[in-house]
Amino acid sequence: MQKEKEKAMVNEMVAKLTSVCWDKCVTSTPGSKFSSSESSCLSNCAQRYLDMSLIIMKRFQSMNSMH
């Protein structure tokens, strides 16, 4: 049951990351490849999103261990 919950959370996070970063970085009609600026933006956006998710998860874990 816990594995299914974790899998659903990861899928949700990937979908959110994709949506947020796509809207932010892809400003023109996409062709067969991303421009270098789009590619760089997508990479940076994904990294920031994952970093923040990790910080939030650690904060929740530390809050849970206090109780």
PDBQT receptor file of N, H, CA, C and O in Angstrom, charges set to zero:
ATOM      1  N   MET A   1       0.830  -1.201   0.000  1.00  0.00    +0.000 N 
ATOM      2  CA  MET A   1       0.000   0.000   0.000  1.00  0.00    +0.000 C 
ATOM      3  C   MET A   1       0.871   1.259   0.000  1.00  0.00    +0.000 C 
ATOM      4  O   MET A   1       0.597   2.208  -0.735  1.00  0.00    +0.000 OA
ATOM      5  N   GLN A   2       1.920   1.261   0.828  1.00  0.00    +0.000 N 
ATOM      6  H   GLN A   2       2.142   0.491   1.425  1.00  0.00    +0.000 HD
ATOM      7  CA  GLN A   2       2.818   2.416   0.910  1.00  0.00    +0.000 C 
ATOM      8  C   GLN A   2       3.526   2.641  -0.422  1.00  0.00    +0.000 C 
ATOM      9  O   GLN A   2       3.702   3.784  -0.846  1.00  0.00    +0.000 OA
ATOM     10  N   LYS A   3       3.935   1.549  -1.088  1.00  0.00    +0.000 N 
ATOM     11  H   LYS A   3       3.792   0.621  -0.744  1.00  0.00    +0.000 HD
ATOM     12  CA  LYS A   3       4.629   1.668  -2.382  1.00  0.00    +0.000 C 
ATOM     13  C   LYS A   3       3.721   2.322  -3.422  1.00  0.00    +0.000 C 
ATOM     14  O   LYS A   3       4.166   3.162  -4.204  1.00  0.00    +0.000 OA
ATOM     15  N   GLU A   4       2.460   1.934  -3.425  1.00  0.00    +0.000 N 
ATOM     16  H   GLU A   4       2.099   1.252  -2.789  1.00  0.00    +0.000 HD
ATOM     17  CA  GLU A   4       1.501   2.518  -4.378  1.00  0.00    +0.000 C 
ATOM     18  C   GLU A   4       1.318   4.011  -4.121  1.00  0.00    +0.000 C 
ATOM     19  O   GLU A   4       1.215   4.805  -5.056  1.00  0.00    +0.000 OA
ATOM     20  N   LYS A   5       1.280   4.382  -2.844  1.00  0.00    +0.000 N 
ATOM     21  H   LYS A   5       1.364   3.737  -2.084  1.00  0.00    +0.000 HD
ATOM     22  CA  LYS A   5       1.136   5.777  -2.458  1.00  0.00    +0.000 C 
ATOM     23  C   LYS A   5       2.350   6.586  -2.922  1.00  0.00    +0.000 C 
ATOM     24  O   LYS A   5       2.205   7.681  -3.466  1.00  0.00    +0.000 OA
ATOM     25  N   GLU A   6       3.548   6.033  -2.701  1.00  0.00    +0.000 N 
ATOM     26  H   GLU A   6       3.665   5.144  -2.259  1.00  0.00    +0.000 HD
ATOM     27  CA  GLU A   6       4.780   6.700  -3.120  1.00  0.00    +0.000 C 
ATOM     28  C   GLU A   6       4.831   6.837  -4.640  1.00  0.00    +0.000 C 
ATOM     29  O   GLU A   6       5.233   7.878  -5.161  1.00  0.00    +0.000 OA
ATOM     30  N   LYS A   7       4.427   5.795  -5.340  1.00  0.00    +0.000 N 
ATOM     31  H   LYS A   7       4.100   4.950  -4.917  1.00  0.00    +0.000 HD
ATOM     32  CA  LYS A   7       4.419   5.807  -6.801  1.00  0.00    +0.000 C 
ATOM     33  C   LYS A   7       3.466   6.884  -7.317  1.00  0.00    +0.000 C 
ATOM     34  O   LYS A   7       3.791   7.598  -8.266  1.00  0.00    +0.000 OA
ATOM     35  N   ALA A   8       2.309   7.001  -6.707  1.00  0.00    +0.000 N 
ATOM     36  H   ALA A   8       2.045   6.421  -5.937  1.00  0.00    +0.000 HD
ATOM     37  CA  ALA A   8       1.332   8.019  -7.103  1.00  0.00    +0.000 C 
ATOM     38  C   ALA A   8       1.886   9.420  -6.846  1.00  0.00    +0.000 C 
ATOM     39  O   ALA A   8       1.684  10.326  -7.654  1.00  0.00    +0.000 OA
ATOM     40  N   MET A   9       2.582   9.596  -5.722  1.00  0.00    +0.000 N 
ATOM     41  H   MET A   9       2.746   8.859  -5.066  1.00  0.00    +0.000 HD
ATOM     42  CA  MET A   9       3.170  10.900  -5.407  1.00  0.00    +0.000 C 
ATOM     43  C   MET A   9       4.249  11.284  -6.412  1.00  0.00    +0.000 C 
ATOM     44  O   MET A   9       4.328  12.439  -6.830  1.00  0.00    +0.000 OA
ATOM     45  N   VAL A  10       5.078  10.320  -6.801  1.00  0.00    +0.000 N 
ATOM     46  H   VAL A  10       5.014   9.381  -6.462  1.00  0.00    +0.000 HD
ATOM     47  CA  VAL A  10       6.129  10.581  -7.792  1.00  0.00    +0.000 C 
ATOM     48  C   VAL A  10       5.504  10.938  -9.130  1.00  0.00    +0.000 C 
ATOM     49  O   VAL A  10       5.932  11.892  -9.780  1.00  0.00    +0.000 OA
ATOM     50  N   ASN A  11       4.499  10.186  -9.545  1.00  0.00    +0.000 N 
ATOM     51  H   ASN A  11       4.151   9.411  -9.017  1.00  0.00    +0.000 HD
ATOM     52  CA  ASN A  11       3.817  10.480 -10.813  1.00  0.00    +0.000 C 
ATOM     53  C   ASN A  11       3.195  11.869 -10.807  1.00  0.00    +0.000 C 
ATOM     54  O   ASN A  11       3.262  12.593 -11.800  1.00  0.00    +0.000 OA
ATOM     55  N   GLU A  12       2.596  12.232  -9.692  1.00  0.00    +0.000 N 
ATOM     56  H   GLU A  12       2.542  11.643  -8.885  1.00  0.00    +0.000 HD
ATOM     57  CA  GLU A  12       1.983  13.551  -9.561  1.00  0.00    +0.000 C 
ATOM     58  C   GLU A  12       3.044  14.652  -9.619  1.00  0.00    +0.000 C 
ATOM     59  O   GLU A  12       2.837  15.695 -10.240  1.00  0.00    +0.000 OA
ATOM     60  N   MET A  13       4.179  14.406  -8.964  1.00  0.00    +0.000 N 
ATOM     61  H   MET A  13       4.347  13.559  -8.459  1.00  0.00    +0.000 HD
ATOM     62  CA  MET A  13       5.252  15.386  -8.959  1.00  0.00    +0.000 C 
ATOM     63  C   MET A  13       5.819  15.576 -10.370  1.00  0.00    +0.000 C 
ATOM     64  O   MET A  13       6.083  16.705 -10.783  1.00  0.00    +0.000 OA
ATOM     65  N   VAL A  14       6.004  14.494 -11.098  1.00  0.00    +0.000 N 
ATOM     66  H   VAL A  14       5.790  13.577 -10.762  1.00  0.00    +0.000 HD
ATOM     67  CA  VAL A  14       6.521  14.585 -12.466  1.00  0.00    +0.000 C 
ATOM     68  C   VAL A  14       5.539  15.329 -13.361  1.00  0.00    +0.000 C 
ATOM     69  O   VAL A  14       5.947  16.150 -14.182  1.00  0.00    +0.000 OA
ATOM     70  N   ALA A  15       4.265  15.053 -13.210  1.00  0.00    +0.000 N 
ATOM     71  H   ALA A  15       3.933  14.386 -12.543  1.00  0.00    +0.000 HD
ATOM     72  CA  ALA A  15       3.252  15.743 -14.023  1.00  0.00    +0.000 C 
ATOM     73  C   ALA A  15       3.248  17.242 -13.714  1.00  0.00    +0.000 C 
ATOM     74  O   ALA A  15       3.164  18.064 -14.627  1.00  0.00    +0.000 OA
ATOM     75  N   LYS A  16       3.339  17.592 -12.449  1.00  0.00    +0.000 N 
ATOM     76  H   LYS A  16       3.408  16.925 -11.708  1.00  0.00    +0.000 HD
ATOM     77  CA  LYS A  16       3.360  19.001 -12.049  1.00  0.00    +0.000 C 
ATOM     78  C   LYS A  16       4.618  19.695 -12.566  1.00  0.00    +0.000 C 
ATOM     79  O   LYS A  16       4.556  20.804 -13.099  1.00  0.00    +0.000 OA
ATOM     80  N   LEU A  17       5.758  19.026 -12.401  1.00  0.00    +0.000 N 
ATOM     81  H   LEU A  17       5.808  18.126 -11.968  1.00  0.00    +0.000 HD
ATOM     82  CA  LEU A  17       7.024  19.569 -12.882  1.00  0.00    +0.000 C 
ATOM     83  C   LEU A  17       6.951  19.818 -14.388  1.00  0.00    +0.000 C 
ATOM     84  O   LEU A  17       7.345  20.882 -14.866  1.00  0.00    +0.000 OA
ATOM     85  N   THR A  18       6.450  18.843 -15.124  1.00  0.00    +0.000 N 
ATOM     86  H   THR A  18       6.130  17.979 -14.735  1.00  0.00    +0.000 HD
ATOM     87  CA  THR A  18       6.333  18.969 -16.576  1.00  0.00    +0.000 C 
ATOM     88  C   THR A  18       5.461  20.150 -16.950  1.00  0.00    +0.000 C 
ATOM     89  O   THR A  18       5.817  20.937 -17.828  1.00  0.00    +0.000 OA
ATOM     90  N   SER A  19       4.340  20.276 -16.300  1.00  0.00    +0.000 N 
ATOM     91  H   SER A  19       4.051  19.637 -15.587  1.00  0.00    +0.000 HD
ATOM     92  CA  SER A  19       3.403  21.352 -16.596  1.00  0.00    +0.000 C 
ATOM     93  C   SER A  19       4.004  22.720 -16.276  1.00  0.00    +0.000 C 
ATOM     94  O   SER A  19       3.957  23.630 -17.104  1.00  0.00    +0.000 OA
ATOM     95  N   VAL A  20       4.561  22.863 -15.090  1.00  0.00    +0.000 N 
ATOM     96  H   VAL A  20       4.600  22.124 -14.418  1.00  0.00    +0.000 HD
ATOM     97  CA  VAL A  20       5.119  24.141 -14.650  1.00  0.00    +0.000 C 
ATOM     98  C   VAL A  20       6.282  24.556 -15.546  1.00  0.00    +0.000 C 
ATOM     99  O   VAL A  20       6.326  25.687 -16.029  1.00  0.00    +0.000 OA
ATOM    100  N   CYS A  21       7.214  23.646 -15.765  1.00  0.00    +0.000 N 
ATOM    101  H   CYS A  21       7.178  22.727 -15.373  1.00  0.00    +0.000 HD
ATOM    102  CA  CYS A  21       8.409  23.986 -16.540  1.00  0.00    +0.000 C 
ATOM    103  C   CYS A  21       8.075  24.198 -18.021  1.00  0.00    +0.000 C 
ATOM    104  O   CYS A  21       8.662  25.068 -18.664  1.00  0.00    +0.000 OA
ATOM    105  N   TRP A  22       7.153  23.428 -18.558  1.00  0.00    +0.000 N 
ATOM    106  H   TRP A  22       6.676  22.722 -18.035  1.00  0.00    +0.000 HD
ATOM    107  CA  TRP A  22       6.747  23.613 -19.958  1.00  0.00    +0.000 C 
ATOM    108  C   TRP A  22       6.150  25.002 -20.147  1.00  0.00    +0.000 C 
ATOM    109  O   TRP A  22       6.524  25.730 -21.067  1.00  0.00    +0.000 OA
ATOM    110  N   ASP A  23       5.218  25.360 -19.267  1.00  0.00    +0.000 N 
ATOM    111  H   ASP A  23       4.915  24.768 -18.520  1.00  0.00    +0.000 HD
ATOM    112  CA  ASP A  23       4.568  26.673 -19.376  1.00  0.00    +0.000 C 
ATOM    113  C   ASP A  23       5.569  27.816 -19.231  1.00  0.00    +0.000 C 
ATOM    114  O   ASP A  23       5.435  28.854 -19.880  1.00  0.00    +0.000 OA
ATOM    115  N   LYS A  24       6.563  27.621 -18.385  1.00  0.00    +0.000 N 
ATOM    116  H   LYS A  24       6.672  26.778 -17.858  1.00  0.00    +0.000 HD
ATOM    117  CA  LYS A  24       7.538  28.673 -18.136  1.00  0.00    +0.000 C 
ATOM    118  C   LYS A  24       8.563  28.791 -19.262  1.00  0.00    +0.000 C 
ATOM    119  O   LYS A  24       8.966  29.899 -19.617  1.00  0.00    +0.000 OA
ATOM    120  N   CYS A  25       8.983  27.669 -19.821  1.00  0.00    +0.000 N 
ATOM    121  H   CYS A  25       8.656  26.769 -19.532  1.00  0.00    +0.000 HD
ATOM    122  CA  CYS A  25      10.162  27.654 -20.699  1.00  0.00    +0.000 C 
ATOM    123  C   CYS A  25       9.861  27.562 -22.194  1.00  0.00    +0.000 C 
ATOM    124  O   CYS A  25      10.624  28.086 -23.004  1.00  0.00    +0.000 OA
ATOM    125  N   VAL A  26       8.784  26.919 -22.565  1.00  0.00    +0.000 N 
ATOM    126  H   VAL A  26       8.163  26.494 -21.906  1.00  0.00    +0.000 HD
ATOM    127  CA  VAL A  26       8.506  26.729 -23.991  1.00  0.00    +0.000 C 
ATOM    128  C   VAL A  26       7.566  27.850 -24.431  1.00  0.00    +0.000 C 
ATOM    129  O   VAL A  26       6.360  27.810 -24.189  1.00  0.00    +0.000 OA
ATOM    130  N   THR A  27       8.152  28.838 -25.079  1.00  0.00    +0.000 N 
ATOM    131  H   THR A  27       9.132  28.870 -25.276  1.00  0.00    +0.000 HD
ATOM    132  CA  THR A  27       7.397  30.058 -25.397  1.00  0.00    +0.000 C 
ATOM    133  C   THR A  27       6.891  30.087 -26.835  1.00  0.00    +0.000 C 
ATOM    134  O   THR A  27       6.020  30.889 -27.171  1.00  0.00    +0.000 OA
ATOM    135  N   SER A  28       7.426  29.227 -27.674  1.00  0.00    +0.000 N 
ATOM    136  H   SER A  28       8.133  28.575 -27.402  1.00  0.00    +0.000 HD
ATOM    137  CA  SER A  28       6.963  29.196 -29.068  1.00  0.00    +0.000 C 
ATOM    138  C   SER A  28       6.410  27.808 -29.364  1.00  0.00    +0.000 C 
ATOM    139  O   SER A  28       6.461  26.917 -28.516  1.00  0.00    +0.000 OA
ATOM    140  N   THR A  29       5.890  27.633 -30.549  1.00  0.00    +0.000 N 
ATOM    141  H   THR A  29       5.848  28.356 -31.238  1.00  0.00    +0.000 HD
ATOM    142  CA  THR A  29       5.392  26.326 -30.943  1.00  0.00    +0.000 C 
ATOM    143  C   THR A  29       6.572  25.368 -31.044  1.00  0.00    +0.000 C 
ATOM    144  O   THR A  29       7.513  25.621 -31.796  1.00  0.00    +0.000 OA
ATOM    145  N   PRO A  30       6.530  24.276 -30.298  1.00  0.00    +0.000 N 
ATOM    146  CA  PRO A  30       7.686  23.377 -30.301  1.00  0.00    +0.000 C 
ATOM    147  C   PRO A  30       7.877  22.705 -31.662  1.00  0.00    +0.000 C 
ATOM    148  O   PRO A  30       6.915  22.298 -32.313  1.00  0.00    +0.000 OA
ATOM    149  N   GLY A  31       9.129  22.601 -32.071  1.00  0.00    +0.000 N 
ATOM    150  H   GLY A  31       9.911  22.932 -31.542  1.00  0.00    +0.000 HD
ATOM    151  CA  GLY A  31       9.466  21.897 -33.299  1.00  0.00    +0.000 C 
ATOM    152  C   GLY A  31       9.982  20.519 -32.959  1.00  0.00    +0.000 C 
ATOM    153  O   GLY A  31       9.551  19.910 -31.980  1.00  0.00    +0.000 OA
ATOM    154  N   SER A  32      10.909  20.024 -33.768  1.00  0.00    +0.000 N 
ATOM    155  H   SER A  32      11.260  20.519 -34.563  1.00  0.00    +0.000 HD
ATOM    156  CA  SER A  32      11.452  18.694 -33.503  1.00  0.00    +0.000 C 
ATOM    157  C   SER A  32      12.484  18.721 -32.378  1.00  0.00    +0.000 C 
ATOM    158  O   SER A  32      12.771  17.691 -31.769  1.00  0.00    +0.000 OA
ATOM    159  N   LYS A  33      13.043  19.906 -32.105  1.00  0.00    +0.000 N 
ATOM    160  H   LYS A  33      12.810  20.743 -32.600  1.00  0.00    +0.000 HD
ATOM    161  CA  LYS A  33      14.010  20.048 -31.009  1.00  0.00    +0.000 C 
ATOM    162  C   LYS A  33      13.732  21.352 -30.257  1.00  0.00    +0.000 C 
ATOM    163  O   LYS A  33      13.147  22.289 -30.801  1.00  0.00    +0.000 OA
ATOM    164  N   PHE A  34      14.166  21.388 -28.991  1.00  0.00    +0.000 N 
ATOM    165  H   PHE A  34      14.641  20.627 -28.549  1.00  0.00    +0.000 HD
ATOM    166  CA  PHE A  34      14.074  22.619 -28.212  1.00  0.00    +0.000 C 
ATOM    167  C   PHE A  34      15.219  23.536 -28.607  1.00  0.00    +0.000 C 
ATOM    168  O   PHE A  34      16.292  23.075 -28.996  1.00  0.00    +0.000 OA
ATOM    169  N   SER A  35      14.985  24.836 -28.503  1.00  0.00    +0.000 N 
ATOM    170  H   SER A  35      14.114  25.212 -28.187  1.00  0.00    +0.000 HD
ATOM    171  CA  SER A  35      16.087  25.780 -28.699  1.00  0.00    +0.000 C 
ATOM    172  C   SER A  35      17.032  25.638 -27.512  1.00  0.00    +0.000 C 
ATOM    173  O   SER A  35      16.672  25.047 -26.494  1.00  0.00    +0.000 OA
ATOM    174  N   SER A  36      18.247  26.182 -27.642  1.00  0.00    +0.000 N 
ATOM    175  H   SER A  36      18.540  26.662 -28.469  1.00  0.00    +0.000 HD
ATOM    176  CA  SER A  36      19.204  26.056 -26.529  1.00  0.00    +0.000 C 
ATOM    177  C   SER A  36      18.698  26.773 -25.284  1.00  0.00    +0.000 C 
ATOM    178  O   SER A  36      18.908  26.299 -24.167  1.00  0.00    +0.000 OA
ATOM    179  N   SER A  37      18.028  27.917 -25.467  1.00  0.00    +0.000 N 
ATOM    180  H   SER A  37      17.857  28.302 -26.374  1.00  0.00    +0.000 HD
ATOM    181  CA  SER A  37      17.517  28.629 -24.295  1.00  0.00    +0.000 C 
ATOM    182  C   SER A  37      16.367  27.854 -23.646  1.00  0.00    +0.000 C 
ATOM    183  O   SER A  37      16.262  27.824 -22.420  1.00  0.00    +0.000 OA
ATOM    184  N   GLU A  38      15.504  27.228 -24.454  1.00  0.00    +0.000 N 
ATOM    185  H   GLU A  38      15.589  27.253 -25.450  1.00  0.00    +0.000 HD
ATOM    186  CA  GLU A  38      14.415  26.409 -23.896  1.00  0.00    +0.000 C 
ATOM    187  C   GLU A  38      14.988  25.203 -23.150  1.00  0.00    +0.000 C 
ATOM    188  O   GLU A  38      14.536  24.864 -22.056  1.00  0.00    +0.000 OA
ATOM    189  N   SER A  39      15.973  24.572 -23.749  1.00  0.00    +0.000 N 
ATOM    190  H   SER A  39      16.340  24.847 -24.638  1.00  0.00    +0.000 HD
ATOM    191  CA  SER A  39      16.588  23.397 -23.135  1.00  0.00    +0.000 C 
ATOM    192  C   SER A  39      17.237  23.754 -21.801  1.00  0.00    +0.000 C 
ATOM    193  O   SER A  39      17.087  23.031 -20.816  1.00  0.00    +0.000 OA
ATOM    194  N   SER A  40      17.955  24.866 -21.775  1.00  0.00    +0.000 N 
ATOM    195  H   SER A  40      18.078  25.453 -22.574  1.00  0.00    +0.000 HD
ATOM    196  CA  SER A  40      18.595  25.326 -20.550  1.00  0.00    +0.000 C 
ATOM    197  C   SER A  40      17.554  25.672 -19.489  1.00  0.00    +0.000 C 
ATOM    198  O   SER A  40      17.702  25.308 -18.323  1.00  0.00    +0.000 OA
ATOM    199  N   CYS A  41      16.508  26.371 -19.898  1.00  0.00    +0.000 N 
ATOM    200  H   CYS A  41      16.388  26.666 -20.846  1.00  0.00    +0.000 HD
ATOM    201  CA  CYS A  41      15.438  26.757 -18.979  1.00  0.00    +0.000 C 
ATOM    202  C   CYS A  41      14.762  25.515 -18.388  1.00  0.00    +0.000 C 
ATOM    203  O   CYS A  41      14.528  25.451 -17.181  1.00  0.00    +0.000 OA
ATOM    204  N   LEU A  42      14.450  24.533 -19.236  1.00  0.00    +0.000 N 
ATOM    205  H   LEU A  42      14.640  24.586 -20.216  1.00  0.00    +0.000 HD
ATOM    206  CA  LEU A  42      13.794  23.307 -18.767  1.00  0.00    +0.000 C 
ATOM    207  C   LEU A  42      14.675  22.568 -17.763  1.00  0.00    +0.000 C 
ATOM    208  O   LEU A  42      14.192  22.073 -16.745  1.00  0.00    +0.000 OA
ATOM    209  N   SER A  43      15.955  22.501 -18.057  1.00  0.00    +0.000 N 
ATOM    210  H   SER A  43      16.347  22.904 -18.885  1.00  0.00    +0.000 HD
ATOM    211  CA  SER A  43      16.883  21.820 -17.156  1.00  0.00    +0.000 C 
ATOM    212  C   SER A  43      16.962  22.532 -15.808  1.00  0.00    +0.000 C 
ATOM    213  O   SER A  43      16.881  21.891 -14.761  1.00  0.00    +0.000 OA
ATOM    214  N   ASN A  44      17.119  23.854 -15.832  1.00  0.00    +0.000 N 
ATOM    215  H   ASN A  44      17.185  24.375 -16.683  1.00  0.00    +0.000 HD
ATOM    216  CA  ASN A  44      17.195  24.627 -14.590  1.00  0.00    +0.000 C 
ATOM    217  C   ASN A  44      15.890  24.558 -13.809  1.00  0.00    +0.000 C 
ATOM    218  O   ASN A  44      15.903  24.413 -12.587  1.00  0.00    +0.000 OA
ATOM    219  N   CYS A  45      14.781  24.660 -14.500  1.00  0.00    +0.000 N 
ATOM    220  H   CYS A  45      14.771  24.778 -15.493  1.00  0.00    +0.000 HD
ATOM    221  CA  CYS A  45      13.463  24.613 -13.856  1.00  0.00    +0.000 C 
ATOM    222  C   CYS A  45      13.267  23.266 -13.153  1.00  0.00    +0.000 C 
ATOM    223  O   CYS A  45      12.846  23.216 -11.997  1.00  0.00    +0.000 OA
ATOM    224  N   ALA A  46      13.576  22.184 -13.858  1.00  0.00    +0.000 N 
ATOM    225  H   ALA A  46      13.919  22.224 -14.797  1.00  0.00    +0.000 HD
ATOM    226  CA  ALA A  46      13.412  20.847 -13.278  1.00  0.00    +0.000 C 
ATOM    227  C   ALA A  46      14.300  20.681 -12.050  1.00  0.00    +0.000 C 
ATOM    228  O   ALA A  46      13.876  20.120 -11.039  1.00  0.00    +0.000 OA
ATOM    229  N   GLN A  47      15.544  21.175 -12.142  1.00  0.00    +0.000 N 
ATOM    230  H   GLN A  47      15.889  21.631 -12.963  1.00  0.00    +0.000 HD
ATOM    231  CA  GLN A  47      16.467  21.047 -11.019  1.00  0.00    +0.000 C 
ATOM    232  C   GLN A  47      15.974  21.822  -9.801  1.00  0.00    +0.000 C 
ATOM    233  O   GLN A  47      16.011  21.313  -8.680  1.00  0.00    +0.000 OA
ATOM    234  N   ARG A  48      15.514  23.046 -10.020  1.00  0.00    +0.000 N 
ATOM    235  H   ARG A  48      15.484  23.459 -10.930  1.00  0.00    +0.000 HD
ATOM    236  CA  ARG A  48      14.987  23.856  -8.909  1.00  0.00    +0.000 C 
ATOM    237  C   ARG A  48      13.758  23.192  -8.290  1.00  0.00    +0.000 C 
ATOM    238  O   ARG A  48      13.614  23.159  -7.068  1.00  0.00    +0.000 OA
ATOM    239  N   TYR A  49      12.880  22.667  -9.135  1.00  0.00    +0.000 N 
ATOM    240  H   TYR A  49      12.997  22.694 -10.128  1.00  0.00    +0.000 HD
ATOM    241  CA  TYR A  49      11.666  22.020  -8.655  1.00  0.00    +0.000 C 
ATOM    242  C   TYR A  49      12.021  20.810  -7.785  1.00  0.00    +0.000 C 
ATOM    243  O   TYR A  49      11.456  20.622  -6.708  1.00  0.00    +0.000 OA
ATOM    244  N   LEU A  50      12.964  19.994  -8.265  1.00  0.00    +0.000 N 
ATOM    245  H   LEU A  50      13.423  20.147  -9.140  1.00  0.00    +0.000 HD
ATOM    246  CA  LEU A  50      13.363  18.810  -7.502  1.00  0.00    +0.000 C 
ATOM    247  C   LEU A  50      14.057  19.197  -6.205  1.00  0.00    +0.000 C 
ATOM    248  O   LEU A  50      13.831  18.568  -5.171  1.00  0.00    +0.000 OA
ATOM    249  N   ASP A  51      14.903  20.229  -6.248  1.00  0.00    +0.000 N 
ATOM    250  H   ASP A  51      15.086  20.740  -7.088  1.00  0.00    +0.000 HD
ATOM    251  CA  ASP A  51      15.573  20.699  -5.031  1.00  0.00    +0.000 C 
ATOM    252  C   ASP A  51      14.553  21.151  -3.988  1.00  0.00    +0.000 C 
ATOM    253  O   ASP A  51      14.665  20.808  -2.811  1.00  0.00    +0.000 OA
ATOM    254  N   MET A  52      13.568  21.917  -4.424  1.00  0.00    +0.000 N 
ATOM    255  H   MET A  52      13.477  22.196  -5.380  1.00  0.00    +0.000 HD
ATOM    256  CA  MET A  52      12.540  22.393  -3.495  1.00  0.00    +0.000 C 
ATOM    257  C   MET A  52      11.716  21.239  -2.939  1.00  0.00    +0.000 C 
ATOM    258  O   MET A  52      11.378  21.228  -1.755  1.00  0.00    +0.000 OA
ATOM    259  N   SER A  53      11.394  20.276  -3.781  1.00  0.00    +0.000 N 
ATOM    260  H   SER A  53      11.668  20.284  -4.743  1.00  0.00    +0.000 HD
ATOM    261  CA  SER A  53      10.627  19.112  -3.319  1.00  0.00    +0.000 C 
ATOM    262  C   SER A  53      11.403  18.356  -2.248  1.00  0.00    +0.000 C 
ATOM    263  O   SER A  53      10.828  17.897  -1.261  1.00  0.00    +0.000 OA
ATOM    264  N   LEU A  54      12.710  18.228  -2.449  1.00  0.00    +0.000 N 
ATOM    265  H   LEU A  54      13.177  18.601  -3.251  1.00  0.00    +0.000 HD
ATOM    266  CA  LEU A  54      13.547  17.535  -1.482  1.00  0.00    +0.000 C 
ATOM    267  C   LEU A  54      13.584  18.293  -0.154  1.00  0.00    +0.000 C 
ATOM    268  O   LEU A  54      13.486  17.683   0.910  1.00  0.00    +0.000 OA
ATOM    269  N   ILE A  55      13.722  19.605  -0.211  1.00  0.00    +0.000 N 
ATOM    270  H   ILE A  55      13.801  20.101  -1.076  1.00  0.00    +0.000 HD
ATOM    271  CA  ILE A  55      13.729  20.436   1.000  1.00  0.00    +0.000 C 
ATOM    272  C   ILE A  55      12.409  20.281   1.753  1.00  0.00    +0.000 C 
ATOM    273  O   ILE A  55      12.398  20.125   2.974  1.00  0.00    +0.000 OA
ATOM    274  N   ILE A  56      11.312  20.323   1.024  1.00  0.00    +0.000 N 
ATOM    275  H   ILE A  56      11.321  20.450   0.032  1.00  0.00    +0.000 HD
ATOM    276  CA  ILE A  56       9.984  20.191   1.641  1.00  0.00    +0.000 C 
ATOM    277  C   ILE A  56       9.828  18.816   2.288  1.00  0.00    +0.000 C 
ATOM    278  O   ILE A  56       9.328  18.710   3.408  1.00  0.00    +0.000 OA
ATOM    279  N   MET A  57      10.260  17.754   1.581  1.00  0.00    +0.000 N 
ATOM    280  H   MET A  57      10.666  17.841   0.671  1.00  0.00    +0.000 HD
ATOM    281  CA  MET A  57      10.138  16.403   2.136  1.00  0.00    +0.000 C 
ATOM    282  C   MET A  57      10.974  16.272   3.406  1.00  0.00    +0.000 C 
ATOM    283  O   MET A  57      10.522  15.670   4.380  1.00  0.00    +0.000 OA
ATOM    284  N   LYS A  58      12.182  16.826   3.410  1.00  0.00    +0.000 N 
ATOM    285  H   LYS A  58      12.549  17.315   2.619  1.00  0.00    +0.000 HD
ATOM    286  CA  LYS A  58      13.031  16.763   4.609  1.00  0.00    +0.000 C 
ATOM    287  C   LYS A  58      12.397  17.522   5.769  1.00  0.00    +0.000 C 
ATOM    288  O   LYS A  58      12.461  17.083   6.917  1.00  0.00    +0.000 OA
ATOM    289  N   ARG A  59      11.796  18.644   5.467  1.00  0.00    +0.000 N 
ATOM    290  H   ARG A  59      11.744  19.001   4.534  1.00  0.00    +0.000 HD
ATOM    291  CA  ARG A  59      11.133  19.443   6.509  1.00  0.00    +0.000 C 
ATOM    292  C   ARG A  59       9.983  18.644   7.119  1.00  0.00    +0.000 C 
ATOM    293  O   ARG A  59       9.827  18.618   8.340  1.00  0.00    +0.000 OA
ATOM    294  N   PHE A  60       9.168  17.986   6.270  1.00  0.00    +0.000 N 
ATOM    295  H   PHE A  60       9.294  18.007   5.278  1.00  0.00    +0.000 HD
ATOM    296  CA  PHE A  60       8.065  17.175   6.785  1.00  0.00    +0.000 C 
ATOM    297  C   PHE A  60       8.590  16.015   7.629  1.00  0.00    +0.000 C 
ATOM    298  O   PHE A  60       8.027  15.690   8.675  1.00  0.00    +0.000 OA
ATOM    299  N   GLN A  61       9.672  15.396   7.163  1.00  0.00    +0.000 N 
ATOM    300  H   GLN A  61      10.129  15.660   6.314  1.00  0.00    +0.000 HD
ATOM    301  CA  GLN A  61      10.241  14.276   7.930  1.00  0.00    +0.000 C 
ATOM    302  C   GLN A  61      10.729  14.738   9.293  1.00  0.00    +0.000 C 
ATOM    303  O   GLN A  61      10.522  14.051  10.294  1.00  0.00    +0.000 OA
ATOM    304  N   SER A  62      11.376  15.897   9.338  1.00  0.00    +0.000 N 
ATOM    305  H   SER A  62      11.544  16.455   8.525  1.00  0.00    +0.000 HD
ATOM    306  CA  SER A  62      11.863  16.385  10.634  1.00  0.00    +0.000 C 
ATOM    307  C   SER A  62      10.697  16.780  11.541  1.00  0.00    +0.000 C 
ATOM    308  O   SER A  62      10.766  16.587  12.755  1.00  0.00    +0.000 OA
ATOM    309  N   MET A  63       9.632  17.329  10.964  1.00  0.00    +0.000 N 
ATOM    310  H   MET A  63       9.576  17.486   9.978  1.00  0.00    +0.000 HD
ATOM    311  CA  MET A  63       8.451  17.676  11.760  1.00  0.00    +0.000 C 
ATOM    312  C   MET A  63       7.799  16.412  12.311  1.00  0.00    +0.000 C 
ATOM    313  O   MET A  63       7.361  16.394  13.461  1.00  0.00    +0.000 OA
ATOM    314  N   ASN A  64       7.731  15.356  11.502  1.00  0.00    +0.000 N 
ATOM    315  H   ASN A  64       8.087  15.371  10.567  1.00  0.00    +0.000 HD
ATOM    316  CA  ASN A  64       7.125  14.101  11.940  1.00  0.00    +0.000 C 
ATOM    317  C   ASN A  64       7.949  13.435  13.031  1.00  0.00    +0.000 C 
ATOM    318  O   ASN A  64       7.389  12.819  13.937  1.00  0.00    +0.000 OA
ATOM    319  N   SER A  65       9.272  13.549  12.957  1.00  0.00    +0.000 N 
ATOM    320  H   SER A  65       9.727  14.049  12.221  1.00  0.00    +0.000 HD
ATOM    321  CA  SER A  65      10.115  12.901  13.965  1.00  0.00    +0.000 C 
ATOM    322  C   SER A  65      10.056  13.634  15.305  1.00  0.00    +0.000 C 
ATOM    323  O   SER A  65      10.401  13.061  16.339  1.00  0.00    +0.000 OA
ATOM    324  N   MET A  66       9.625  14.894  15.295  1.00  0.00    +0.000 N 
ATOM    325  H   MET A  66       9.345  15.359  14.456  1.00  0.00    +0.000 HD
ATOM    326  CA  MET A  66       9.497  15.651  16.540  1.00  0.00    +0.000 C 
ATOM    327  C   MET A  66       8.263  15.247  17.330  1.00  0.00    +0.000 C 
ATOM    328  O   MET A  66       8.223  15.409  18.550  1.00  0.00    +0.000 OA
ATOM    329  N   HIS A  67       7.259  14.725  16.644  1.00  0.00    +0.000 N 
ATOM    330  H   HIS A  67       7.292  14.593  15.653  1.00  0.00    +0.000 HD
ATOM    331  CA  HIS A  67       5.995  14.392  17.307  1.00  0.00    +0.000 C 
ATOM    332  C   HIS A  67       6.009  13.010  17.868  1.00  0.00    +0.000 C 
ATOM    333  O   HIS A  67       5.020  12.573  18.458  1.00  0.00    +0.000 OA
TER     334      HIS A  67
